[in-house]
Amino acid sequence: MFSQWSSPLFILQILIVLLSLVVHEFSHALAADLQGDKTARYNGRLTLNPLAHLELVGLIMILFAPIGWARPVPINPNNFRNRRVGYVLTVAAGPISNLVLAVIAFFVLRTFYFGAGNILLSVFSLLLEVNISLFIFNLIPIPPLDGSRILREFLPYRQAVSYSKLDAYGPFILLFLFIIPQFNDLFRALIDWVLTLL
């Protein structure tokens, strides 16, 4: 495993994952800021500087997954002009940013010819697949992923309270799911389906 860390393709993949995570978190911060909540701005998160968004454990996990995570952007929904709309848009901004990056990569690949072995072919192919993966992954309705926070906003109060009890177990549920081969096959099939739609 450790030998792959010196592979140029592996290093490129890590850099693209880092870029995509930074854009994801910046998009949360920007969406909140545009709707009246300046919490992320005051905490120095309204930036594309990786040092403001990345954390050590998430970085280490990228080396082993590589998917990892970044520090969640702090928001205060009470500052939104419309609390529910502002919250949903802010949460959705992260996955949407990954979809936008994927679409940009797709159209670059479709518009320009890159011969086999061309570094730009590798860059945009990885950018496409990584961001489709992040888009789908973050919409899984299991805490602490964005999909769970969006779903909670549309549940009746009692169901939302019950659903919130999953917060403490969400990371373990996700870990369990991703060690099940059938779930990994389903996740891969969803990625292929989105790529086919494009």
Summary of the structure (lengths in Angstrom):
residues: 198
radius of gyration: 17.6
end to end distance: 32.8
largest distance: 56.2
contacts: 574
relative contact order: 0.11
helix: 75%
strand: 1%
